[in-house]
């Protein structure tokens, strides 16, 4: 039998989150209907979470985004495939 190694990545479970982390999960649920996996991965380090949120807003949400709508869709599709998301 072949063994595979599993990455030991710290995560925050939505039901165990408190304070700012709980607020982040609430915002995810309100916006997307469920907590996002990326949120669970970046929330153990709040500095990282703030940087990721800033980058996301900078690339996707500002009025003059450097990415076109098509580029944002392509980026989302590639990332979703890389992380083994839904088809």
C-alpha positions as a printed Julia matrix, in Angstrom:
87×3 Matrix{Float64}:
   0.0    0.0     0.0
   1.31   3.44   -0.93
   1.37   6.15    1.72
   0.78   9.78    0.91
   1.97  12.62    3.07
  -0.54  15.16    4.31
   0.42  18.79    4.71
   0.0   20.03    8.24
  -1.62  23.38    7.61
  -3.12  25.26   10.53
  -6.75  26.17   10.02
  -9.52  27.79   12.02
 -12.82  25.91   12.11
 -15.84  28.23   11.75
 -17.51  26.81   14.86
 -14.4   27.46   16.99
 -13.72  31.0    15.75
 -14.01  33.93   18.17
 -13.73  37.7    17.84
 -12.4   39.02   14.53
 -12.14  35.51   13.11
 -15.82  34.86   13.87
 -16.7   38.11   12.1
 -14.7   37.01    9.03
 -16.64  33.74    8.83
 -19.94  35.6     9.29
 -19.05  37.91    6.38
 -18.16  34.89    4.21
 -21.44  33.2     5.04
 -23.4   36.35    4.29
 -21.65  36.94    0.97
 -21.18  33.37   -0.29
 -23.6   31.22    1.71
 -20.83  29.29    3.45
 -17.42  29.83    5.01
 -14.68  29.75    2.38
 -11.77  27.33    2.65
  -9.22  30.07    2.02
 -10.59  31.94    5.01
 -10.02  28.9     7.21
  -6.4   28.71    6.02
  -5.4   32.39    6.36
  -7.16  33.2     9.66
  -4.64  31.57   12.02
  -2.31  34.47   11.08
  -4.28  37.73   11.15
  -1.49  39.69    9.42
  -1.61  37.21    6.54
  -5.4   37.38    6.48
  -5.3   41.19    6.2
  -2.73  41.03    3.39
  -4.77  38.45    1.45
  -7.94  40.51    1.91
  -6.15  43.64    0.69
  -4.77  41.83   -2.37
  -8.2   40.38   -3.21
  -9.87  43.79   -2.94
  -7.07  45.41   -4.96
  -7.29  42.91   -7.82
 -11.0   42.19   -7.88
 -13.15  44.82   -6.24
 -11.73  48.25   -6.98
 -13.27  50.36   -9.7
 -10.22  50.32  -11.95
  -9.13  46.74  -11.38
  -6.0   45.74  -13.33
  -7.79  42.52  -14.3
 -10.64  42.3   -16.79
 -13.77  40.37  -15.87
 -12.59  37.51  -18.13
  -9.16  37.44  -16.44
 -10.8   37.3   -12.99
 -12.98  34.4   -14.12
  -9.96  32.58  -15.57
  -7.98  33.14  -12.36
 -10.86  31.78  -10.29
 -11.17  28.73  -12.54
  -7.45  27.91  -12.35
  -7.24  28.36   -8.59
 -10.39  26.28   -8.09
  -8.85  23.48  -10.17
  -5.54  23.66   -8.29
  -7.2   23.34   -4.89
  -9.45  20.49   -6.05
 -12.66  22.5    -5.88
 -16.0   21.7    -7.43
 -16.09  21.37  -11.22
